[in-house]
Amino acid sequence: MLYASSERNSQERTATVTATTTTTNHPVPKVRPHKQQQHKYKHKHKHKHNQPSLQELKDQLFRSFDALKYKYSRDDDVTPQDNNHHHNNNNNNMNYNYNNRSDHQSQRRRQQHLFGESDIINNNDRNNNNKTIVVALLESIVDHYKSLLQRYDRELDSSSSQQQQQQQQQQYHRSSPRDTTRKRSRQCQPGDTEEEFDVLPVLMEVRSCLFRTHCCCQEHALKLQVVAVLTSVLRIEVHATTTTTTKRNEPLVDTIWDVCRNLLQDVAKNGGVVLPSRSLVLGLAVAIREDYQKRKHHNIDGSTKLLKLLQIVHQATTMEQQSYVQKQGDDDDDDDHHDDDDRHGDLHSVQEAYGIVWNMYLSSLGDHALRTRNPRDSNLAKAVHLLTRTMTTTTTANQKTQQEQQQQQQPFINTSHAEFPPFQPDIVSFNTVLDVAAKVGNQTIVDTLWNYMTTTTRTNEDSAIRPNVRSYNARLASLRDPATKLRILDQEIWPLLDKNNHNNNNENKNKNISQDSLPWDARTIDLLLAPLSLQGRKQDLYGMIERWIASTATSMLEPYQQRKVLQEKFSAFLYSASKMNDDGRLAKELFSRYMILVDDTNITTTIDVRDDDDGSVDDSRKVVLPERRHFNVLLEMYAKIATQALQQIQKYDAIHTTTSDSTYNSISNSNNDETDRNKNLEQYLDSLQTSRENAIRDAWDLFYLMEQLNQEEPHRKIFPDDYTWSAMVRCCRSGAQVSEIMNRASTAKREIPSPVVVRAAIGICGLLNDPTMACTLFERYRDDRPTTSSRSSPFTDTRLCNVLLSALADGARLGNTPLRFDSTNSSHDSSGLLQTLNGCSCTDAVLHVMEQVQHKDSQTYCNAASALQHNTHVQRSRPDGTLAMALFRNSTRDGVPSDGRMLNAIIRCFGNDIESALSSWKTAFRPACSPSHENADVNTRGWEQKKQRNLLAAYDGLVYVCGRAERPDVAVRIAYAMQKEGIELSERTFNSYVSGKRKRQQQQLLVVQDDDELPFSSSSSSSSSSSSSSTTTGRRLSNLFPKIRMIEQYENVLYVECKKYDTHDKRTEKDKRVRIII
């Protein structure tokens, strides 16, 4: 019915315009009568619920355009008789807009609606009356514009839903992609032809028509009407680019703004006649703000437009204030002051809008700092300067009297800065800048503004700006020290609670708490949740939560609204608790303390707050009904704990096998806490295993509870989704259990698992050292993926192939065992992949998969290089350096950019061949870190920082090769070269050397355990055996005589160069070393 009403009004408006032009001799397009057209429309489109087709809307628009063009082509030639005739016709037909009212009443109502109470348009003026019809036609065009966009959105939604249904049918019926495309194209069309669905020409015609008509209006009130219409079009244009597939037309938006600015400037120059309304100013400011936030090019500063709008509004309000004061002095003897009161009310409302736009301007100044994450942004500093300048001016005692006199005569006048119109900041202004400063991490700005607020409160109580809850939240968010947050809570926030309760004459502060008297909200609790838990003050935390729940219950009336607020905020609490390093204990306590599992409609959010709380779980506290997102947060936390524990077990298990790792123990772990942990490494591994098992057990218990609630109360819709299944596959202990979960997900959803779940399952199989199951899952689910173009090309999905390569890389790192596929796995081998990979090692499988991937990216080469650096079955006639250079050349050929991460992985493939690595560094890798101006945009912001990060990562890979070759002397030379290039050394560089040396020692242990077969050779010829024995002897000599080669001395030098003293590092708090630089 929304479309029908819009269509009816627009048809009547167009019929009126046509009636005004029928007296001339020029042909005018005929408009079908409303009843006939409605009858035809109902007869033709009964199945569309009385909605006009796009073709009818387009025809209606073009008839309106033709009538409008004809009217303005004859406007200058109209005689007074014609004007009278036009006026008579308008008097007979002007009731189309205002529900059968008279012309005078309808125009008066339109003036009140658009720009407030004002007798600007003279109803006896025939020219103004005709031009009012023009504005009505413009608004009719806007209505059509909205109808087109709404219809376009509805068609897109219906086509997307039909497309999803068609994809599901394709997955089960195996229809060909060509037939699917044909069916989808037919469903997307609302009519019989595809041209009917294209609305872009109609929208462009609407825009051009608006630009042709705005210059024809001369009166100030009519200019404001046109500005109101253009503002509506501007907001629709900004909204349309996000809700539809319409291409963004930024020059069009700028042109609309220029037209509105010029019209408002003309009105403001002749002040005292008309004043823009509050809704007009705010609507235009919101449109500018939204357009600036959605622009792709960040170099366009939208704050300049808001500043220009502020200047225009300031000029208009100043002229209106002067006119009001002058008229009030002339009419002191009159008794009727009703119109003066209305003018004063309009002026006050515009001044309120002026303050709101000022706060929007301050927020726009901080947008650039939020985009670039730059704490020292110049626009943010400008916003701070505006606030501090205004506060300094208002708090100066010598100028206080003079400013009060100026404020009475001419409000908002400040001649110190002509560029920035003056304003009086409020707490919203300070909170806006405080939020931006806290998000970018500028503690100095937060402290400066906080001092200004508190100083003003102490010196001038009349103009005091007292901090509120939002101010405290911004201050807490900017702090990193938990002790400082708790000090603010104890010294400032808790006393405010007692003060507010005393002011409200409430003897018992624990009951009848309102949100106005509570000095914290859910955001405050979220910021203080971790500090209070780490300090063991959980009772204070629970007290804050329960007082907030009580205040929420007293401030809202609808129980449904209370429940939604509690569910939303508790999901944030659980998410913050899940990020703490406490094995999920706090999140589990919050869930068991406040979540009620039974859906009872009679449950209330009222909770009793007791100071003598012993921490026990009481059913009276359970007021939050859990949703699926609460379960997903906890399951994701358990999956993260289990995955990290597994990675740590694999890491320290590898360290435990290298018993001769003297570098890390003798240098970096001396006189610190790491030595004790390494001595009790087995005990630490046991604790990790216990933590992993507990997380897996808790995750499965929660998953069973989730399924039970879904069966008992299906209306709550707590069934598992993609996030649930992706978390559960990471809580498995073996690849077989992962396969069982995937089958369970397919059965529950009655379709194949989503790509997110498939990628998570393949990735966890790699960490579980089951690359065979990873390949099986890849082959089982890759055919049914919607992105696969055909069965003959299974490697078109780059992300899925990258996950498979990552799983194979983990398999190569954890032993590089051969892949073995049984008959059960081979049943899913439709493309022959499993048969090809059967019996191959993980590194050989990576090479085969790399040849099949069609669209490679940087991650593809990183995963492949990570697998090949653990290669232990390469022929001796094929050194590791050759394979690394082949990878690099292939990446260059495929057009993949050589970032630092990829170069680090490729350089590690050289193994212990340091000479080849240095030679390739000079000729290939180092030039790749500094691309030419043709291949990289050096003017891009942050390009220099990105270059330094790429260089650091590539150098770390080179230092890793030094560790594999046990050449600390070369590593020291590389460290000096890094310092020469301006790269700051860190402990990460030294850890790269230690990692390479640890890998060398692991391979030496394998040689010692089996002297007959070297892990670097797959042949058993006599020549290779003799060379292997000589290599083994050389490596043993390097361990027997480290002092002769000065290995330990060079490693000490490298450690000193890379290690930086940090007062917050607990590992060096007992160090008393002195570094002397000559």
Protein Blocks (a to p, Z undefined) as FASTA:
>chain_A
ZZmmmmmmmmmmmmmmmmmmmmpmbdcdddddfklmmmmmmmmmmmnoopacfklmmmmm
mmmmmmmmmmmmmmmmpcfklmmmmmmmmmmmmmmmngoiafklmmmmmmmmmnopadfb
cfklmklmmmmmmmmmmmmmmmmmmmmmmmmmmmmmmmmmmmmmmmmmmmmnopafklmm
mmmmmmmpmblbfklmpmklmmmmmmmmmmmmmmmpmbfklmmmmmmmmmmmmmmmmmmm
mmmmcdcdfklmmmmmmmmmmmmmmmmmmghkaccdfklmmmmmmmmmmmmmmpmblkbc
fklmmmmmmmmmmmmmmmmmmmmmmmmmmmmmpmblklmmmmmmmmmmmmmmmmmmmmmm
mmmmmmmmmmnopakbfklmmmmmmmmmmmmmmmpmklmmmmmmmmmmmghiafkbmklc
cddddfklmmmmmmmmmmnopaklmmmmmmmmmmmmmmmmmlpccddfklmmmmmmmpmb
fklmmmmmmmmmmmmmmmmmmmnopablmgopafklpcbdfklmmmmmmmmmmnopamlm
mmmmmmmmmmmmmmpmblklmmmmmmmmmmmmmmmmmmpcghommmmmmmmmmmcfbdcf
kbcfbdcddfklghiacfklmmbdcdfklmmmmmmmmmmmmmmmmmmmmmmmmmmmmmml
mklmmmmmgoiaklmmmmmmmmmmmmmmmmmmmmmmmmmmmmmmmmmmmmmmmmnopacc
fklmmmmmmmcfbfklmmmmmmmmmmmnopacdfklmmmmmmmmmmnopaklmmmmmmmm
mmmpmklmbfklmklbmmlmmmmmmmmmmmmmnnopacdddfklmmmmmnommmmmgopa
fklmmmmmmmmpmbdcfklmmmmmmmmmmpckbcfklcfklmmmmmmmmmmmnopacdfk
lmmmmmmmnomalklmmmmmmmmmmmmmmccfklpcfkbghklmmmmmmmmmmmmmmmmm
mmmnopaklmmmmmmmmmmnopacdfklmmmmmmmmmmmmmmmmmmmmmmmbcfkbcbfc
fklmmmmmmmmmmmmmmmmmmmlnommmmmmmmmmmmpccdfklmklmmpccdcddZZ
